[in-house]
Amino acid sequence: MRVSTEDQARRGYSIPAQIRECRALAGKNQAIIFADEGLSGDSLDRPALTEMRRRIRAGEIKEVICLDPDRLSRRLLNQLLLTDEFERYGVELRFVNGDYSKTPEGTLFYALRGAISEFEKAKITERMCRGRREKAKQGKILRDFHVYGYDYDRERAALVVNQAEAQVVRDIFRWFLDPPKDAVGLSGIARLLTERGIPTKRGAPRWHRQVVRQILSNPTYIGQFYHNKWSVTPQGIRLRPREEWILVACPAIIDHTTFEAVQTRLEKGHARVSVKLRF
């Protein structure tokens, strides 16, 4: 069994309630409790579920009682995978809310229950994404993205300038356009920041050239923060089309002229590296 924050808020599930109902179905039989609290049902990589499957393979468990199929997993494919695995090891699977019978009708019913659960999850996700987009269109920044140079004001859902970090951002842009002898290029700037003992946004003592590049490329510093820029797909994270981005204004740290000059130099540097690698 499992419960996520979303489940408990929306449907009133709780681990103790599920345990009571499952124990009632088990009767006087000895029972071992496997419970994953606060974890998503999309994944099979859950500690209690993993331990239960291990003990099933070891022949220690002969019956599994669960409140509903979607307590095993929200995904139909995962539900069917677990069901097949239990059957291979001779384990009977029983549900408090409905019986699973090894008949064509029972299999169809179980598959439909799983499909409906997965559909429900997709609809909830879609509504949450739509809600986040609407808030972004209202000019709100929805969470702390840990942007160097800014602090996140939760009450206002906005970025506010962190003056100490903002000065470091200005130094990075200035050093890139007019480098001192000990801070030439991205690697030189990263080395200088590390030597000066300036921590990164997450408190790391060492800077890397890629972090410096990300700062130099980030339009947030000219007051342009974008929501809905990236999407997560089964193939990985991808950049959305530009017209889907949602612009949220924020305080600027760098002027447009300086920012554009840096972008031009970054592009020229990238072109030189590409030519060098090609030949």
N, C-alpha and C positions, 0 to 999 in steps of 0.2 A: 504494500500500500504506500501511497505517497500523498502529500498535499503541498500545493504551492500557495503563495500569498494570493494570487489571482483566484484560485479555486475556493479558498476559504472566504474571501470577500464576496465572491459572486454567488456561490452555491451553499455556503455554510458548512463546508467540509472541515473536519479537524481530525488529527491523528487519533485522539482518544475516542471520538465518536465512531470512527471506522473500526478501531480495535474492538469496541464493545459489540458492534454488529457482527463482526467476523467471529468473535469468540462465541456468540450466541449460536451461530450456524455450526461451529465446530463441536458444540455440546461439551461432553466430558472428556473428549480427546485431548491429549497433551498438545499444546500449541507453542510454536516459536514465532515471535513477532519480528517482522522485517519491515521497517518504516523509514522512508526518505522524506524528511520534512523540508519544505522551502525549495525543492528542486523541480525543474521543469520536466514534464512528462514527454517532451520531444526526444529525449536522449535515453539510451539504455545504459549509459555510463553513470550509474547511481550506486553509491556504496552498498546500501542494504540489498538492492536488487542483485548486484554482482555477487554478494555473499550468499544469497538464497540460491542463485543458479549454481554456484560452486558446490553447495551442499546437496543440491539435487543430483548433480553429476557424480557426487560421492555416494549416492544411494541413501542419504540420511533423511530424505523427505519423500513422502508418498502422496501427499495431498496439499494443494495450494488453495487457500480461500482468499478471495479478494472482493471488495465492495462492488466494483464495476469494472468492465474491460478497460476503460480509460484510466483507471488507477494503475494498471500495468504500464500503459504508454498511451500517449495522445495520438500516435501515428499507427494507422492501420497495419502497415507493413511490419512494424515492430511487434504489434499485438499478435499477428499471425506467426511471426518468427518465434516468439516465446511459446505460443500454443504448440507449435510443431516440436519445439525442444522439449517441453514437458511431456508430450505424448511419447517421444522417443525413449524417455527414461521411465515410462510407466507411471507418471504422476497425474493424478486426477485434478483438474482445474474446476473450481466451483465459485460461483458468484452469489453474493447476498441478494443483489437486485437482478434476478433472472437466472435461469439454468442454461448451461451450454451443453447441448446434446450432439453426439457424433452422428448426425444425420445431415443430408443435404439441406434440409430446411434450417436446422440448427446452425450449420456453418454459414448459410446465407444471412441468417439473423445476426450472428456475431460479426460478420463482415460489414453489414449495414450499420451496426452500432458503432464500429470503429470508424467507418467512413463519415458518419454524422459527427462523431467527436472531432475528427480531423477538420471537417468543414467548419465546425463551431470555433475551433482554435484559429483557423485562417480568418474567419470573420472578426473575431476579437482583435487579432493583430492588425487587420485592415482598419478597424475603427480607431485603434490606438494611434496608428500612423496618420490617419486623417486628422485626428485631434491635435497631434503634434504639429502637423503642417499648418493648421489653422492658427495655433498659438504663435508659430514662427511668422506668419503673415501679419500678426498683430504687433510684430516688433519685439517678441520675447525670445530670449536665448534659453533653451529648455533645460540645460544642465551645465555642469562645470566641465568644460572641455580642456582645462588646464593649459590655457594659452599663455605662454611666457609674456610678461609685461602687463598682465591683467589679473585681477581677482574677480571671483564670481559672486555677485550679490543675489542670493536666493530669493529674498523678499521681492526684489524688483525684476528678477529674471533677466539680469543685465550684466554686462562686463563693465568693470570700473578699473581705471588705470592704477597699477601698482608702480609708484613713482621710482622706487629703487630698480625694479626690473626694467621699467621703461627706459631708464638711462642706459642700461646695458644694451637694450635693443638699438637705441640711437648710436651707441658706440660700434656695434656690429655693422650697421649700415655704413657708418663713416669709415671704419677700417677697411671695409670691402672696396669702397670707391677710392679711398686715399690711404693705402696700407702703410703702416709703420714697418720698420725693418723686421721686427719680430712677430708680425702678424700678416704675412702675405698669403692671400687665398683662403679658402674655406678651412683647410687643415691648420694654417697658421693662426687663424682667429680662434679655432677650437682649442689649440694648444695654449694660447695666451689666456683665454678664459679659465682654463684648467689651472694654469700656473698662478693666476691671481686668486685662486680659491673661491671663485664664484660658483655656487651650486646651480644645477639645472632646475627646471620647474618642479621636478619630482624629487629634488634633493640629492641627485647624484653628483659626486665630486668631479667627474670627468665629462668633458664635452666631446662630441664627435662631429666630424665635418657635415654629416647628413642632417644633424640637428640644426647646425648653423644655416645650411641651405634651406631647410624648412622655414626658419625664421625669415630669411631674406625673401622667400617666395610667398609669404603669407599676406594676402590683401587685408586681413584684419587690421594690420598696422596703419592702413590709410582709412580706417573706419568702415570696412566692408566685410562683414561676417556673413558666411553663407550656410544656411540649413539645406537639407535635402540634396546635398551635393554627391553623396555616396550611397550606394545600395549594396546590401548583402545578398548574394545569390549562392546557389549550391556550388557554383564554379569559383566563388571567392568574392572579394570586394571589387566593385566596378564603379567608374565615374558615370554619373547620370548625364544626360544631355543638358547643355547649358540653360535651355529654356525652363528646365524643371528646378533649377536652383532658386532658393528663396533668400533674398538679400535682407539682412537685418543691420541697421546702422549701429555703430558703436564708436566710442571715443578714438580718435586717431592719435597715433604716436609719431608717425613718419609722414612727411608731406609727399604729395603725388609726384613731384619732380624727382625727388631722391629715389622714390620707389621705382619709377619707370627707368631711371638710369641704372639701377641695380639689376632690373629684369633684363635690360639690353645686354649688360655685361655677362650675366649668367648664361644667356642664350648663346653669346659668342663663345664663351668658355666651353659650353656643351658641344658646340659645332666643332671646335678645335680638337676636343677629345675624340669625337666621332670620326673625324678624318684620320687622326693618328691611329685609332684602332683599325680602321678599314685597310690601311696600308701597312 
